[in-house]
Amino acid sequence: MSMKNQTLISEIFLLGFQNLHNFRIPVFSLFLLIYIMTVWENVLIIVLVSSSQNLQSPMYFFLRQLSLCDLLESSNTAPVLLRTIISEGVAMPLAGCITQLYFTAYSVTFQSLLLAVMSYDRYVAICIPLRYSSIMSHRVCINIILMSWIICLCSTLVLANLIGTLKFCEQTNINHFFCDLDPLLELSCSDTFFAKTEATLMSIPVVVSPFILICVSYMCIAHAILKIKSNIGRQKAFSTCSSHLAVVSMFYGTLISIYLTPSKNHSQNISKVLSLMYTVGIPFINPVIYSLRSTDIKKALKMAYK
């Protein structure tokens, strides 16, 4: 069928999780509770870091940025997820679908860059402690975050504009709970080769390169920790980066499972469950990990409730 005879669509229908039947209300309640807790946890960390004098180090400055990113990620996907569950699917304008894809891509790329910056911060703190204050000054931290914002805004805007040039005909259903890149490209009746190539090339500086930097940083950190003779010193050095290492493992482990594993190796339902992990689960778990591992945050929390 020629493109002229095909009807262009302006609305996308997200199927979400089908066949929940009697579990629809319990599942809706569960994800609503997770979303409320996610907002509360991340807002609490943002307020604590902003108001407490004991949480003014670069590590907590970056943690506040991570909480902002988690808030954006969860608020971008969770409301649509809840609507798909309670209504057994939801219709979205094509422009709204592309906008959601833009903010999802922005959150993923910004968190990737931020985790790399946080790993470098831990490298400097453990391997070059005497120069830590000068290398990771407040001005440097602000400049790094501003640069990360600009890089993510520009790269994801290019991708969103490219998706906006594609044509979508006849088929309107996406078997997902949000507008992710691959399901949206599969729906297009245009040639998506250039869009897929562009997305792959853009992932190198904003996802792959940060992952390499994280790996190199932790190899240097591990080498430095092994040089410490006392067990107490080793444990103290490792505890300063264990929370970050756990967050990195969850984030990149989920992304690799979804985007680098061939789609034929797992079903669409498994893909949706994995997507739930990084769009809903990780924003909920991140504050818990840092709160449980950080004595400074515990002290700030106790002071806030006095």
C-alpha angles and dihedrals in degrees: 000000000000122000090245092061094048121093113232115226129219099188134063125204116213111207095195115181109346129199096031090136110163092007093063096095095043091048091047090050092049095052092042089055091047091050093049091048091047092054092045095048096047095043088050092053091047091051094044094049091045095049106033119086090205092061100057098106121114091254092062092040088060091043089058089053089050090053091051089051091049090050091053093047096049095042090049096055110017098069091051090046090053091049092051090052098047095040097034091240136357136225119230130184111251090241090053090049092053090046090054089049089052094054092044091052090045092052093048095047094043092049090048092053092042093052089051090051091048091051090052089049090055090047092055092045093052104030101033103024096154092059096039096105094051097042096044099038120158091254092052091049092052092048091050092052092046090051090049091051092050094046092050094044092051098043095047092043089057090051093047092049090049091051089048090061092058121097123232117202135185100325110085105162122102116191093218140084095239138020103274123175102250097046090047093050091048088055094055121099090202126090103276098185094102092046092051091046092049092049091050093048093047091051090064098071097033103037113011098041093049089051090053090049090051091051093049091047092052093047088056091045092050090049091051093047092051089056091059108100101202120073091219090055091050093049092048092050093047093047090060091064104026094093092050091047091053092050092048092050092052095044099047094034090059094044092050091049092052106036107024099041111083110256092233089065093067137029127249090253091057090049090053092049091050090048088053088058097060099032099042110005102049096048087052096045100042097072090046092053094049094042094051094047099041118080089187092060090047090052092047090050092051091049091050092055095047 
